[in-house]
Amino acid sequence: MFSNDEREFLKELVKRELEHFRKDEKTAGMDSALKFLKAEHEYGHFLENLLAKIK
């Protein structure tokens, strides 16, 4: 499926996105719509699952 270099690149890319997401998630205001908050939560899980699959 992926070469070792591709897998390492994707792993680092997803790790950075997950770190960025977690940092920004903490600053989300209470004014956000419930649907938006749910989508953010699901995106976090998507990134975590993707990282697990890449490893």
Buried (B, 14 or more C-beta within 10 A) or exposed (E): EEEEEEEEEBBEEBEEBBEEBEEEEEEEEEEEEEEEEEEBEEBBEEBBEBBEEBE
